[in-house]
Amino acid sequence: MTSLHSTFRTRSSTRRARQFFWEEAAQDWQSKQAEGRRPEFSEYVVRSLRAVREGVGREAGAVASMRTVHRVSLPDEGLDCLPGPYVAEHYALTLFGLHQHGASEPVHRPGVGLGSACLRLRRGETLTQAALERRLFAAATAQDVHELAQHLQRLVPLLQRAGVGLDYTRLFRELARWDGPDRNRTLRSWGLQYTDPGTLLPRTAEADTDGQGAGPCRESAPYWATFDPGSGSAGAELAALRSGTGREAGTVAAMWTFHRTHMESTWRDRGALTRELAAEHAALTLFARHQQTHARRMHVPGNSPGIAAGSLARKAATGSEGKNATAALQRRFGVLLTSTDSDELAMHLRSLVPLLHQAGIGLDYDLLHDALRAWDDPRRPDAAVYFRQNWDRDFHAAATS
């Protein structure tokens, strides 16, 4: 059954001939500059900016003066409620009006996503990182487009005061998709943009790679290798990482700043879900579950899952259940080794890690991350066999030593 939203989206994509108002405003200012005249907005743009600011905090369609600046058209009849794209444009218009108010040049900047804009704001040092992230993360966890717009109304004035622009055409599309299945890609693009260690140039090129090429980024050790159990923020950090368990990689705002995945800026901008990112996400959530309450770091280089599980089996053999416990662990580890893909491997690791946590046995998370990334990678067809053989050998050696 075709929904009103999808029908309207199809119609509006074919009927919208004019530029969005924010595009018109930018072109109006730039055309005067190109002609050598004093760059300023025309009377039409100034009047329209006043109209869209009147819509702040108002329902879409309720402000008569805004109707002339809408470019998403409404059906003539048969409309029970306003379509999503129309509501999204209403919010984009009011945000643009707030952002442009008092600015000396156009704030609509094609190619600058919300994550990139917030990164520029952070680097400008006009606001503390903690204060900025509270606002950005609040927007990222909005339950619907109406709540998202409310959070953005608090964020946009900060961009305006810092002279940071934003791509409003892109924001409109993200608002229109927020209540649908594409929200995760939007969230991932915001997070990857915000944590991009590369250059801060508008992203326009499309890279024909897997997104893991050598972009302009700095080397950075993974979180588990630098984690300090004695830090005052350790508990909060681990809780943030545990919140990502079972969630799609890159979509949990609380985890964004803990990712160290190397990715080209063009792929960050697109919110690409790469093997590298998915593997790091899984490893971070596992490490957080493993590390909690321990005073020493649970990342132990060289301790493969085979060694860790074998050590656990050896400990179990000395307990009351003896050989039965060892056999049960061996069966569980055998099932882990038969994982057909990275998702299944991560699932089995989630059942093993609590046992390692309870026994105080560490794990090599660099190795685990590599395995999660390569297990079912068609470019490394022998990877799973390699890990299975080594981990199985490690298990038996550790269990009988």
C-alpha positions in Angstrom: 0.0 0.0 0.0 1.4 3.4 -1.0 1.5 5.9 1.9 0.5 9.5 1.7 4.1 10.4 2.6 5.6 8.3 -0.3 3.0 9.5 -2.8 3.7 13.1 -1.9 7.4 12.6 -2.0 7.1 11.4 -5.6 4.9 14.3 -6.6 7.0 16.9 -4.9 10.3 15.7 -6.4 8.8 16.2 -9.9 6.9 19.4 -9.3 9.5 21.5 -7.5 11.0 23.7 -10.2 12.3 26.7 -8.1 15.2 26.7 -5.9 14.6 26.5 -2.1 14.4 29.9 -0.5 17.8 29.6 1.2 19.3 28.8 -2.2 17.6 31.9 -3.7 18.9 34.1 -0.9 22.5 32.9 -1.3 22.3 33.4 -5.0 20.8 36.8 -4.6 23.7 38.0 -2.4 26.4 36.4 -4.5 25.0 37.8 -7.8 25.5 41.3 -6.4 29.0 40.5 -5.3 29.8 39.1 -8.7 28.6 42.3 -10.4 30.9 44.4 -8.3 28.0 45.9 -6.3 27.7 46.0 -2.5 26.7 42.5 -1.6 23.4 42.6 0.3 20.0 40.9 0.2 17.2 42.3 -1.9 14.0 43.6 -0.3 12.2 40.4 -1.3 14.7 38.3 0.6 14.7 40.6 3.7 10.9 40.5 3.8 10.9 36.7 3.4 13.4 36.3 6.2 11.1 38.2 8.5 8.3 35.9 7.5 10.2 32.7 8.2 11.3 33.9 11.6 7.6 34.4 12.5 7.2 30.6 12.0 9.7 29.7 14.8 7.8 27.7 17.4 4.6 27.6 15.2 3.1 24.7 13.4 3.8 24.1 9.8 1.1 25.8 7.6 -0.1 28.0 10.4 1.9 31.2 9.3 0.3 32.7 6.3 3.3 34.9 5.5 5.5 31.8 5.0 3.4 30.2 2.3 5.1 32.2 -0.5 8.6 30.9 0.5 7.6 27.3 0.5 8.8 25.3 -2.5 7.4 22.0 -1.6 3.9 22.2 -3.0 0.8 20.8 -1.4 -1.9 18.7 -3.2 -5.0 20.7 -4.0 -7.3 18.3 -2.1 -7.6 15.0 -0.2 -5.0 16.0 2.5 -5.7 14.7 6.0 -2.4 16.0 7.4 0.6 17.9 6.2 3.1 15.7 4.4 6.5 15.1 5.9 8.5 17.0 3.3 6.3 20.1 3.8 6.8 20.0 7.6 10.5 19.4 7.1 10.8 22.5 4.8 8.9 24.5 7.4 11.5 23.6 10.0 14.4 24.2 7.6 13.0 27.6 6.7 12.6 28.7 10.3 16.1 27.5 11.2 17.5 29.3 8.3 15.7 32.4 9.3 17.2 32.2 12.8 20.7 31.5 11.4 20.7 34.2 8.8 19.4 36.9 11.2 22.2 39.4 11.7 24.7 37.5 9.6 26.7 39.6 7.2 26.8 37.0 4.4 24.7 33.9 3.4 24.7 31.1 6.0 23.6 28.5 3.5 26.9 26.7 2.6 26.5 23.8 0.3 28.6 20.8 1.4 28.7 21.6 5.1 26.7 19.0 7.1 25.6 19.5 10.7 28.4 17.4 12.0 31.0 19.4 10.1 29.4 22.6 11.2 29.6 21.5 14.9 33.2 20.5 14.4 34.1 24.0 13.1 32.2 25.4 16.0 34.2 23.3 18.4 37.5 24.2 16.8 36.6 27.8 17.0 36.7 27.6 20.8 33.6 29.8 21.2 31.9 27.1 23.3 33.2 24.3 25.5 33.3 20.9 23.9 31.0 19.5 26.7 28.4 22.2 26.1 28.4 21.8 22.4 28.2 18.0 22.6 25.2 18.2 25.0 23.3 20.1 22.4 24.4 18.0 19.4 23.8 14.7 21.2 20.4 15.9 22.3 19.5 16.6 18.7 20.8 13.2 17.7 18.6 11.4 20.2 15.4 13.2 19.2 12.5 10.8 18.9 10.8 12.6 16.0 11.3 15.5 13.6 9.4 17.9 15.9 11.7 17.3 18.8 14.7 17.4 16.5 13.7 20.9 15.3 13.4 22.1 18.9 17.0 21.0 19.6 18.3 22.5 16.4 16.6 25.8 17.3 19.0 25.9 20.3 22.0 24.9 18.3 21.7 27.1 15.2 22.1 30.5 17.1 25.5 29.2 18.3 26.5 28.6 14.7 25.3 32.0 13.8 27.4 33.8 16.5 30.5 31.8 15.5 30.0 32.6 11.8 29.6 28.9 10.8 27.4 28.1 7.9 25.3 25.0 7.1 23.9 23.2 4.0 20.2 23.8 4.4 19.2 21.7 1.4 20.9 18.8 3.0 19.4 19.6 6.4 15.9 19.7 4.8 16.4 16.2 3.4 17.6 14.9 6.7 14.6 16.4 8.5 12.3 14.8 5.9 13.9 11.4 6.5 14.2 11.6 10.2 11.0 9.7 11.0 11.9 6.9 8.5 14.4 4.1 8.0 17.1 6.5 6.7 17.7 8.1 10.1 20.6 5.9 10.9 22.6 7.1 7.8 21.9 10.7 8.9 23.1 10.0 12.4 26.2 8.2 11.1 27.1 11.1 8.8 26.8 13.6 11.7 29.0 11.5 13.9 31.6 10.8 11.3 31.7 14.4 10.2 32.0 15.6 13.8 34.9 13.3 14.5 36.7 13.8 11.2 40.4 14.5 11.9 41.0 15.6 8.3 40.6 18.9 6.6 37.5 21.0 6.9 36.7 21.6 3.3 33.3 21.2 1.7 32.8 17.6 0.5 32.0 17.4 -3.2 34.0 14.5 -4.6 32.8 10.9 -4.6 35.5 8.4 -3.7 35.3 5.0 -5.5 36.8 3.0 -2.7 35.7 1.2 0.4 36.1 4.3 2.5 39.2 3.1 4.3 41.8 4.7 2.2 44.5 7.0 3.5 42.7 10.3 3.9 44.2 13.4 5.7 44.0 12.0 9.2 46.3 11.6 12.1 47.2 8.2 13.6 45.3 7.5 16.8 45.4 4.5 19.0 42.1 2.7 19.6 40.2 3.6 22.8 40.8 0.2 24.5 44.6 0.7 24.2 44.6 4.1 25.9 41.8 3.6 28.5 42.8 4.6 32.0 40.8 2.6 34.6 41.8 5.2 37.3 40.3 8.2 35.3 37.4 10.0 37.0 35.4 9.7 33.7 36.1 6.0 33.2 32.7 4.9 34.5 30.7 7.3 32.4 32.8 6.5 29.3 32.2 2.7 29.7 28.4 3.3 30.2 28.3 5.4 27.0 30.0 2.6 25.1 27.7 -0.1 26.6 24.7 1.9 25.4 25.7 0.9 21.8 25.2 -2.8 22.4 23.0 -4.2 19.7 22.8 -0.9 17.9 24.0 -0.1 14.3 27.5 1.3 14.1 27.8 5.1 14.1 24.3 5.8 15.2 24.9 6.1 18.9 25.8 9.7 19.6 27.3 8.9 23.0 29.9 6.7 21.2 30.9 9.1 18.5 34.0 10.6 20.2 35.4 7.2 21.1 35.7 6.0 17.5 39.1 6.0 15.9 38.3 4.5 12.5 40.3 5.9 9.6 38.0 6.9 6.8 38.2 9.4 3.9 36.3 12.6 4.5 34.0 12.0 1.5 32.8 8.7 3.0 32.4 10.3 6.4 30.2 12.9 4.8 28.0 10.2 3.3 27.6 8.3 6.5 29.2 5.2 5.1 28.9 2.0 7.1 32.2 0.3 6.5 33.5 -3.0 7.8 36.1 -1.1 9.8 33.5 1.0 11.5 31.2 -1.9 12.3 34.1 -3.9 13.7 35.3 -1.0 15.9 31.7 -0.5 17.2 31.4 -4.1 18.2 34.9 -4.2 19.8 34.1 -1.0 21.8 30.9 -2.4 23.2 32.5 -5.7 24.1 35.4 -3.9 25.8 33.1 -1.7 27.8 31.2 -4.8 29.1 34.5 -6.6 29.8 36.2 -3.6 31.6 33.5 -2.5 34.0 34.5 -2.6 37.7 38.1 -3.8 36.9 40.9 -1.7 38.2 43.3 -2.9 35.6 42.9 -2.6 31.8 41.2 -5.7 30.3 42.9 -5.1 26.9 45.8 -7.6 27.1 47.9 -7.8 23.9 48.6 -11.3 22.9 45.6 -12.8 24.7 43.6 -14.2 21.8 40.0 -15.4 22.4 41.5 -18.9 22.3 44.0 -18.2 25.1 41.3 -16.4 27.1 38.7 -19.1 26.8 41.4 -21.8 27.4 42.5 -20.0 30.6 38.9 -19.9 31.7 38.5 -23.6 31.0 41.6 -24.3 33.1 40.2 -22.3 36.0 36.8 -24.1 35.7 38.5 -27.5 35.8 39.6 -26.7 39.4 36.1 -25.8 40.5 33.3 -28.0 41.9 32.0 -29.0 38.5 35.5 -29.9 37.1 35.5 -31.7 33.7 31.8 -30.9 33.1 32.5 -27.2 33.2 35.5 -27.5 31.0 33.6 -29.5 28.4 30.8 -26.9 28.4 33.3 -24.1 27.8 34.9 -26.1 25.0 31.5 -26.6 23.3 30.6 -22.9 23.7 34.0 -21.9 22.2 33.5 -24.4 19.4 30.2 -22.8 18.5 32.0 -19.4 18.4 34.6 -20.8 16.0 31.9 -21.9 13.6 30.5 -18.4 13.2 29.6 -17.8 9.6 29.9 -14.0 9.6 31.0 -11.1 11.8 27.6 -10.5 13.2 27.4 -14.1 14.5 30.9 -13.8 15.8 30.1 -10.7 17.8 27.0 -12.4 19.2 29.0 -15.3 20.5 31.6 -13.0 21.9 28.9 -11.1 23.8 28.2 -14.3 25.7 31.9 -15.1 26.3 33.0 -11.7 27.5 30.9 -11.7 30.7 32.5 -14.9 31.8 36.0 -13.4 31.1 34.9 -10.3 33.1 33.9 -12.4 36.0 37.1 -14.4 36.0 39.3 -11.3 35.5 40.8 -12.7 32.3 41.9 -10.1 29.7 41.6 -10.1 25.9 43.5 -8.7 23.0 41.0 -6.2 21.5 43.3 -5.2 18.7 43.2 -8.9 17.5 39.5 -9.1 18.2 38.9 -5.9 16.1 40.9 -7.3 13.2 38.9 -10.6 13.4 35.6 -8.8 13.4 36.6 -6.8 10.4 38.0 -9.6 8.3 35.9 -12.7 9.3 33.6 -12.6 6.3 35.4 -10.1 4.1 35.3 -11.4 0.6 38.7 -9.7 -0.1 40.2 -12.0 2.7 38.6 -15.4 2.0 41.1 -17.2 4.2 40.8 -14.9 7.2 38.1 -16.9 9.1 40.0 -20.2 8.6 43.2 -18.5 9.9 41.5 -17.2 13.0 39.7 -20.5 13.7 42.9 -22.6 13.5 44.9 -20.3 15.6 42.3 -19.7 18.3 41.5 -23.5 18.4 45.2 -24.2 19.0 45.5 -21.5 21.5 42.4 -22.8 23.4 43.8 -26.3 23.8 47.3 -25.1 24.7 45.9 -22.7 27.4 43.4 -25.3 28.8 46.0 -28.0 29.3 49.0 -26.0 30.3 
